[in-house]
């Protein structure tokens, strides 16, 4: 599991998570996405990589809490 470095509330139901993912931060290209799961056996959610900081080894994910799984992700 990747470590969440920071969480920013952008609006009441939109959250930005900065996640430690050095390999992804280095090789990602515009328009690519990652598959995220809250835990083992949880629903797989495709999220676009909103930003990356290769120097810090982090990627940014913007999550709109619309359903059960995205609300759980935003609550991390």
Secondary structure as UniProt FT lines:
FT   STRAND          4..11
FT   TURN            12..13
FT   STRAND          14..20
FT   HELIX           22..27
FT   TURN            30..31
FT   STRAND          33..36
FT   TURN            40..41
FT   STRAND          45..53
FT   TURN            54..57
FT   STRAND          58..64
FT   HELIX           68..74
//
